[in-house]
Amino acid sequence: MLRLAQKHEFFRHKQLLNNNLKNRRNLVIVIPSFNDWLALEKLLQLIDNISLPEGTYIEVVIVDDFSTISIPESLNHQEHHHIQAVNILRLRRNVGHQRAIAVGLCYVYKNFNCDFVVVMDGDGEDNPFEIEHLLNISDQTGNNKIIFARRSKRSENCTFKFFYFIYKNLYKLLVGTEISVGNFSLLPASLVKNVVVISEIWNHYSSGIYRSRIPYLEVNVPRAKRLAGQPKMNLVSLVTHGLSSIAVNGDIVGTKLLLIIIILLILCLLILCSVFIIRVSTDWAIPGWATYVCSFLILFLVQLILTGTVFSMIILSSRNHYNFIPVRDYKYYVDAFFQLKP
């Protein structure tokens, strides 16, 4: 009887273990970072205090974008209660945070078995306590969409907000859609395989996903304040970042500009004809006016034709361009992968 009871207890314990493994959800958080260890250390402490459903297994992958400052000992020996592991993915060169995200996602796709991937910045402006909210929204919508955190409230200064406002409206004018999200997002594992083959995420993560037409959802999330250090995004970085997001839709932008050039070309031809008719059939004579106007219009027409030709060649060449495929080419940028030991 004792042996039978022990056998029943063994199978009951095994069944409970299997149920726990079945109900456990693996969550991998990808964080790009460049010389931002102090803010990152505080961010990991906040992530460790996230209130997530029981059975959620958290693992962090920090994509070290070729930092020139060594990992501090305090981070290397930081203790965690809910985070199961903190990993460092060291890159061979600095590629920028957008490309660092692409490499991180590809590495996770190839080497991790997970249910969800969270992408967030390492400065703390992406509030880690909103991860639970993103997970709940994903569960409610069937876990078949990428959940982006829409920036409902920003914490930057007025100058940054002004130029960001210009960027958003310029993007909407040229591309035709609005962009109000950053990197903070939740990806179900079933969609990671689709994201890692998007060539455009190498230049801009969110714009690349928008362009790919992968199902996504935007959720309003207030922007938090930086935890430590100085912001890396200055005016030059903002302009570069904005141009990268617009370049993802280069063929759309080029086509729109080409149509505008054609319209201007037609208007110039109409004005040129009007000048000729007025000069020949009327006596509204101002000495030399027709010559000056015609010369200006012809010069403008030549410039429009040249610009239109250049845009046409750019659009046609981009259709046949050999693209960078992140999941295929990311490995050339990976230098090392190791786990921090508390």
C-alpha positions in Angstrom: 0.0 0.0 0.0 2.8 2.4 0.9 4.5 1.7 -2.5 1.2 2.2 -4.3 0.6 5.5 -2.5 4.1 6.7 -3.4 3.5 5.8 -7.0 0.3 7.8 -7.0 2.0 10.7 -5.4 4.8 10.5 -8.0 2.3 10.6 -10.9 0.3 13.4 -9.3 3.5 15.5 -8.9 4.5 14.8 -12.5 1.0 15.8 -13.7 1.2 19.1 -11.8 4.6 19.8 -13.2 3.4 19.1 -16.7 0.4 21.4 -16.1 2.7 24.2 -14.8 4.9 23.8 -17.9 1.9 23.9 -20.1 0.5 27.0 -18.4 3.9 28.8 -18.2 4.4 31.6 -20.7 7.9 32.6 -21.7 8.5 36.3 -22.1 11.7 37.6 -23.7 12.4 41.3 -23.4 14.8 42.8 -26.0 16.5 46.0 -25.0 19.0 47.8 -27.3 21.6 49.8 -25.3 24.7 51.9 -26.0 26.7 53.1 -23.0 23.5 53.4 -21.0 24.3 51.0 -18.2 23.2 53.2 -15.3 19.7 53.7 -16.7 19.6 50.0 -17.7 20.4 48.9 -14.2 17.5 50.8 -12.8 15.2 49.6 -15.6 16.0 45.9 -14.7 15.0 46.6 -11.1 11.7 47.9 -12.3 11.2 45.0 -14.7 11.9 42.6 -11.8 8.9 44.3 -9.9 6.4 43.9 -12.7 3.2 42.2 -11.6 2.6 39.5 -14.2 0.3 36.4 -14.1 1.7 33.4 -12.2 3.8 31.2 -14.5 5.2 34.0 -16.6 8.9 33.3 -17.2 10.9 36.5 -17.9 14.2 36.6 -19.6 16.0 39.8 -20.8 18.3 40.1 -23.8 20.3 43.3 -23.8 21.7 44.1 -27.2 25.0 45.8 -26.5 25.4 48.1 -29.5 29.2 48.0 -29.2 29.4 50.1 -26.1 32.7 51.8 -25.3 32.0 51.6 -21.5 32.4 48.3 -19.8 29.5 46.6 -18.0 29.6 47.9 -14.3 30.1 45.3 -11.6 26.9 46.5 -9.9 24.9 45.3 -13.0 26.9 42.1 -13.3 26.0 41.1 -9.7 22.5 42.5 -9.5 20.0 40.1 -7.9 16.6 39.5 -9.4 13.5 37.7 -8.0 11.2 37.5 -11.1 13.7 37.8 -14.0 15.1 34.4 -14.6 18.1 35.5 -16.7 19.8 38.6 -18.0 21.7 38.0 -21.2 24.1 40.3 -23.1 24.2 40.1 -26.9 27.4 41.9 -27.9 27.6 43.4 -31.4 30.8 43.7 -33.5 30.2 47.3 -34.3 27.8 50.1 -33.5 24.8 49.9 -35.8 22.2 52.2 -34.1 19.3 51.2 -32.0 16.9 50.4 -34.9 19.4 47.8 -36.3 20.3 46.6 -32.9 16.6 45.8 -32.4 16.6 43.9 -35.7 19.7 41.8 -34.7 18.2 41.1 -31.2 14.9 39.9 -32.7 16.6 37.6 -35.1 18.8 36.2 -32.4 15.8 35.5 -30.2 13.9 33.9 -33.1 16.8 31.6 -33.8 17.9 30.7 -30.2 14.9 31.1 -27.8 11.7 29.2 -27.3 9.3 31.9 -26.2 5.6 32.9 -26.3 6.0 36.6 -26.5 8.8 39.1 -27.3 8.8 42.7 -25.9 10.9 45.4 -27.5 11.6 48.4 -25.4 14.3 51.1 -25.0 16.8 50.9 -22.3 16.5 54.4 -20.8 13.3 53.8 -18.9 11.1 56.1 -21.1 9.2 52.9 -22.1 7.4 52.2 -18.8 8.0 48.5 -18.0 4.8 48.4 -15.8 2.8 48.8 -19.0 4.0 45.3 -20.2 1.1 43.7 -18.3 -1.3 46.0 -20.1 0.1 45.0 -23.5 -0.1 41.3 -22.5 -3.8 41.7 -21.5 -4.6 43.5 -24.7 -2.9 40.8 -26.7 -4.9 38.1 -24.8 -8.1 39.9 -25.4 -7.5 40.2 -29.2 -6.4 36.6 -29.7 -2.6 36.9 -29.5 -2.4 37.4 -33.3 -1.4 41.1 -33.6 1.6 43.1 -32.7 0.7 45.5 -29.9 2.4 48.9 -30.2 2.5 51.4 -27.4 1.2 54.7 -28.8 2.8 57.7 -27.2 -0.2 59.5 -25.6 2.0 61.8 -23.6 5.6 62.8 -24.1 8.1 63.9 -21.5 10.7 65.7 -23.7 11.3 69.4 -23.8 9.4 71.9 -26.0 12.0 72.1 -28.7 12.0 68.3 -29.2 8.2 68.2 -29.2 8.2 71.0 -31.9 10.5 69.1 -34.2 8.8 65.8 -33.5 5.5 67.5 -34.5 7.0 68.6 -37.8 8.3 65.0 -38.4 4.9 63.4 -37.7 3.1 65.8 -40.1 5.8 65.5 -42.8 5.6 61.7 -42.5 1.8 61.8 -42.8 2.0 64.2 -45.8 4.6 62.1 -47.7 3.6 58.6 -46.7 -0.1 59.0 -46.2 -0.4 57.4 -42.8 0.2 58.7 -39.3 3.0 57.3 -37.0 2.8 57.9 -33.3 4.7 54.8 -31.9 8.2 54.1 -31.1 10.0 50.8 -30.3 7.9 49.7 -27.3 5.8 46.8 -28.5 4.7 43.2 -27.8 5.1 40.5 -30.4 3.4 37.1 -30.2 5.9 34.4 -31.0 3.8 33.4 -34.0 4.5 36.7 -35.7 8.2 37.0 -34.9 9.0 34.7 -37.9 7.3 37.3 -40.1 9.0 40.3 -38.6 12.6 38.9 -39.0 12.3 38.7 -42.8 11.2 42.4 -43.2 14.1 44.1 -44.8 12.8 47.5 -43.8 13.2 46.9 -40.0 16.9 47.3 -40.6 16.3 51.0 -41.1 13.2 51.6 -39.0 11.5 49.0 -36.8 7.9 50.4 -36.5 7.7 51.8 -40.1 9.0 48.5 -41.4 6.2 46.6 -39.7 3.6 49.2 -40.9 4.9 48.7 -44.4 4.7 44.9 -44.2 1.0 44.9 -43.4 1.4 42.5 -40.5 -1.7 42.9 -38.2 -1.0 45.4 -35.4 -2.8 47.3 -32.8 -1.9 50.6 -31.1 -2.6 51.2 -27.4 -2.2 54.5 -25.7 0.6 54.5 -23.2 2.1 57.6 -21.5 5.8 58.2 -22.1 7.9 57.9 -18.9 10.9 59.9 -17.9 14.5 58.8 -18.4 15.8 57.0 -15.4 19.4 58.2 -15.6 22.0 59.9 -17.8 21.4 62.2 -20.8 19.1 61.5 -23.8 20.9 60.2 -26.8 18.3 61.6 -29.2 19.4 65.1 -30.3 18.2 67.2 -33.2 20.6 65.4 -35.7 19.5 62.0 -34.4 15.9 63.0 -34.7 16.3 64.1 -38.3 18.2 60.9 -39.1 15.6 58.8 -37.4 12.8 60.6 -39.3 14.5 60.3 -42.7 15.0 56.6 -42.0 11.3 56.1 -41.3 10.4 58.0 -44.5 13.0 56.1 -46.5 11.2 52.8 -45.7 8.4 54.1 -47.9 10.8 55.5 -50.5 8.9 54.2 -53.5 5.6 55.7 -52.2 7.2 59.1 -51.5 9.0 59.1 -54.8 5.8 58.3 -56.7 4.0 61.1 -55.0 6.8 63.6 -55.7 6.8 62.4 -59.3 3.1 63.1 -59.6 3.6 66.6 -58.1 6.4 67.2 -60.7 4.1 66.1 -63.5 1.4 68.5 -62.3 3.9 71.4 -62.1 5.2 70.5 -65.5 1.6 70.7 -67.0 1.1 74.1 -65.2 4.3 75.5 -66.6 3.4 74.4 -70.1 0.0 76.1 -69.7 1.5 79.3 -68.5 4.1 79.2 -71.3 1.3 78.8 -73.9 -0.6 81.6 -72.3 2.4 83.9 -72.5 2.9 83.1 -76.1 -0.8 83.8 -76.9 -0.8 87.0 -75.0 2.5 88.1 -76.8 1.2 87.3 -80.3 -2.5 88.3 -80.1 -2.5 91.3 -77.8 -0.8 94.6 -77.4 -0.1 94.2 -73.7 3.5 95.0 -74.4 6.0 95.4 -71.6 9.4 95.5 -73.3 11.2 92.2 -72.8 8.6 90.7 -70.4 7.7 87.7 -72.6 11.4 86.9 -73.1 12.1 86.9 -69.3 9.0 84.9 -68.4 9.6 82.3 -71.2 13.3 82.0 -70.2 12.4 81.4 -66.5 9.7 78.9 -67.4 11.9 76.9 -69.8 14.6 76.8 -67.2 12.1 75.6 -64.6 10.7 73.0 -67.0 14.2 71.6 -67.6 14.8 71.3 -63.9 11.4 69.5 -63.4 12.2 67.1 -66.2 15.6 66.2 -64.8 14.2 65.9 -61.3 11.3 63.7 -62.5 13.8 61.5 -64.4 15.9 61.0 -61.3 12.9 60.1 -59.2 11.7 57.6 -61.9 15.1 55.9 -61.9 15.2 55.7 -58.1 11.7 54.2 -58.0 12.6 51.6 -60.7 15.9 50.7 -59.2 14.5 50.2 -55.7 12.1 47.6 -57.1 15.1 45.4 -58.2 17.4 46.3 -55.3 19.0 43.3 -53.5 17.7 43.8 -49.9 19.3 43.0 -46.6 17.3 40.2 -44.9 17.8 40.4 -41.1 17.2 36.8 -40.3 19.8 35.7 -42.9 22.4 38.4 -42.4 22.2 39.3 -38.7 24.8 36.8 -37.6 27.6 38.8 -39.2 27.1 41.5 -36.6 27.0 39.2 -33.5 30.2 39.1 -31.5 29.3 37.3 -28.3 26.4 36.1 -26.2 26.7 35.5 -22.5 24.6 35.5 -19.4 25.1 37.8 -16.4 25.5 35.9 -13.2 24.2 37.5 -10.0 
